[in-house]
Amino acid sequence: MLQRNEVLVSAEWLRDNLSSPKLKLVDASWFMPGTDRNAKSEWFTKRIPGAVYFDFDGEIYDKSSSLPHMLPSEEQFEKAAGALGISNDDHIVVYDTAGIFSAPRVWWMFKVMGHEHVALLDGGMPVWEAIGGEIVKDAPTSLEPEVYRASLDREGVIDANALLSGIEAGTLNVIDVRPADRFSGSVTEPRPGVRSGHMPGAKNLPFSTLTENGKFKSKEDLTELLLPVLSDDLPNVSSCGSGVTACTFALAAEWALGRKVTVYDGSWSEWGSHTALPVVKD
């Protein structure tokens, strides 16, 4: 099964290990608001055998926050994971139907909640289908709930106040993975009421540069991209539009370099909407 600290698995690995009783597949598909696709409905009629659907946008999130899909509390996460039949001993493989888009977010959620064995299916559903992997189209069966215990890694996530303090003190290195035109502030932000620009001192590496043809680039290629924006001396923090693709950066850094990156959960949805927080434009 998954080796300790294994981050990515191939479709071929999944095919060879699909029948393992320890394996738990998690469909983490999500589509941007405004699209006409419903990820949970698609999972219901088309999924990898045994996959459960982890709805981090519509169900498993901090419902007390006005921000989109914020990390839930440990108690909320425990209840949700357990209801999906997931236990702490499971070896979790997360995937999405886009290839690599939203699945890193759920990979990160399990990591930051202390799950030991969790990896991403590189290339997701498209690669699984390309190798002729089995697809289930029948209605899912009822799940047997499990007891799950979460232990939040408080160094794996950061809020706006702590981030502002770190930026002002020069004690954090921030990497913004939004597209370059959004980072520079040359285009309007897609969310109403959110300012354009970036945090003072932040570096930019668009998340789209990390993947190619729906899969992560090689470790060698990622190393060339990541090292110029990562700090060897300061804690590294990734940020994006709403906390999803920041996790893609965190996963890439862990896989290619074994480097831990903290995720700013509120990301630009929060930072850009609060006028008290500093914003600069190129």
Phi, psi and omega in degrees: 000198183298133174282160179300133180067016175289133188250318181240143171231153179271164176297325179294319176299316181298318179300320181287336185247008188300329184272001182295131180294342180277344186282134174232118179267137182232118174275117183247029183296145178203145179239147180299147176305141179100348176278162182260021180250143178243112188296320182292321178296321179293320176299321183301326185249357181199112183203164173287141184309130177086356184288136172259159181258126181253102186269085182284349181260326185252345184226312189258079181202171179283101184286350178276350182264146176277351180275154183287141173036051176287153182302129178285172176290166176303318182296317177298317181295317179302313181296316182292313180296317179297321180295335178274005179079021182262133177244167181295336182275350182293147171262107189267133170239122183257141177214167170222169186276352180273339185119284170216106177212288184263341183300323177302332178298315182285326171305312181295320180302315178293320179298313185288341175269007171092012180287132188281314186247100177212132181221167180253139172282109183293120182093348173058208183302319180302319179288323177300316178293325182296330179267007179080024179297148183295140178237136176255132180240358178282163177298140180293151177276165180292150184261145174268115184294153177236166173267125181236139178238126180256150176221100188296127173275101187288348174270355181268351183219148182222148178257177186296320182296315180293324179292317178300316179299319180292322178294315181294326181272351182070031185250008178226151174246117185256131175243117180262122187257015174290163176305152186301323182289329175286320178298316182289338182088015182277350177233161178283141177292145183290337180268131180300140176080005180256126182289157177268151177126204182210174179286147177303129177083356182290152174254159183239129170217096182306133184300334182295340180285348184276344185237162178208126181055040174080006179229161176292145174294170181296161178301323180296314179294319180294322179301318179297326180281322189278320187301322180295338182254346178273149177259140174274343187251332184247153172301138181261137181233130176255145181220154179213216180278312182217023174090011180265298185285346170301329179287333174297317177297315181300319179294316180299318180294321179290320182289313186281325190235353185067027183257134178273133178237130176282143180255129172278105190296317182289332179046207188290339175301324179273308187299314183289345183263353180253113186294342179283345181268134187289138178228136176235158177236149177277000000 
